[in-house]
Amino acid sequence: MNYQYLIKAAKELRDPEISTILNYWGIEEWKHFDPGTFKEKFKESEFHLLCSDHSDLLSVGRINFKFSINLDGESWPFAELVGLVSIVKQKGFARKLLKEIQGNLHSRQIQSIGFSATDLREFYRKWGIGILPGKAKDLFEKSGDNLIESEDDDILLINVNGNHLAALNMLSPEAPGLLDFS
Ligand SMILES: CC(C)(COP(=O)(O)OP(=O)(O)OC[C@H]1O[C@@H](n2cnc3c(N)ncnc32)[C@H](O)[C@@H]1OP(=O)(O)O)[C@@H](O)C(=O)NCCC(=O)NCCS
């Protein structure tokens, strides 16, 4: 099957694409977003799409640029791959999309990570994504005075090298990082 790999800003997505994405993400509080709300909320993201020849969505991932990790007072910006979902499953589309995303971010020299629960560790490993097992648990999000532990387990190395990789490797329960989405 032929496919197209496209990158769109939120404002370039067609209304049916937005409703398909919201439907497959399945996040209750976002499900009823109208296209305008969606475009505003994700205006700092890119949507990486795998589509059929007939422009049907097969798989999608969001790259969030509003993201960094604070480690020991130093801020490390990463592009965050989030919301990877296949509309048509078990046909190799997520694998193809991951490969395209990796190639694209590598050519643009954009340091990028994602997160995953352990039950998908083998999926990512199988498709050649580097993994820092368990390291997502060394990352916390600030909510008021509280620190919230990540729900994910692993950090996925979508495109990471040099000092960024060294910084992630320093994460530990004794030296945790702070997630910053501002
Ligand atoms: C995970 C997901 C994106 C995979 O998409 P997909 O297009 O079906 O995946 P592909 O067809 O490219 O790859 C399928 C392969 O991965 C394997 N795979 C899929 N889910 C797996 C899992 N949980 N654990 C191990 N392997 C898995 C399949 O066994 C298959 O391997 P095979 O080809 O050797 O049989 C899809 O199941 C999905 O949309 N899930 C819901 C959202 C989600 O969990 N996203 C990930 C967030 S981190």
The ligand as an ORCA input file, in Angstrom:
! r2SCAN-3c Opt
* xyz 0 1
  C       0.546      0.960     19.904
  C      -0.029      1.279     18.536
  C       0.273      2.732     18.182
  C       0.601      0.330     17.509
  O       0.106      0.712     16.233
  P       0.042     -0.320     15.004
  O      -0.095      0.486     13.762
  O      -0.985     -1.355     15.264
  O       1.478     -0.965     15.090
  P       2.254     -1.644     13.890
  O       1.267     -2.321     12.995
  O       3.193     -0.677     13.281
  O       3.108     -2.679     14.655
  C       2.471     -3.797     15.084
  C       3.522     -4.667     15.715
  O       3.793     -4.165     17.017
  C       3.431     -5.152     17.947
  N       2.741     -4.552     19.070
  C       1.656     -3.745     19.066
  N       1.314     -3.448     20.324
  C       2.212     -4.097     21.116
  C       2.405     -4.194     22.513
  N       1.580     -3.607     23.375
  N       3.449     -4.923     22.964
  C       4.295     -5.556     22.115
  N       4.155     -5.512     20.784
  C       3.124     -4.786     20.313
  C       2.478     -6.107     17.237
  O       2.544     -7.386     17.802
  C       3.029     -6.079     15.844
  O       4.158     -6.924     15.724
  P       4.277     -7.981     14.512
  O       4.264     -7.144     13.254
  O       5.587     -8.654     14.758
  O       3.083     -8.845     14.647
  C      -1.570      1.011     18.474
  O      -1.846     -0.254     19.044
  C      -2.404      2.061     19.145
  O      -2.858      3.000     18.498
  N      -2.644      1.887     20.480
  C      -3.424      2.854     21.276
  C      -2.640      4.114     21.601
  C      -1.308      3.841     22.261
  O      -1.190      3.028     23.171
  N      -0.290      4.594     21.802
  C       1.073      4.516     22.325
  C       1.298      5.576     23.351
  S       2.934      5.432     24.072
*
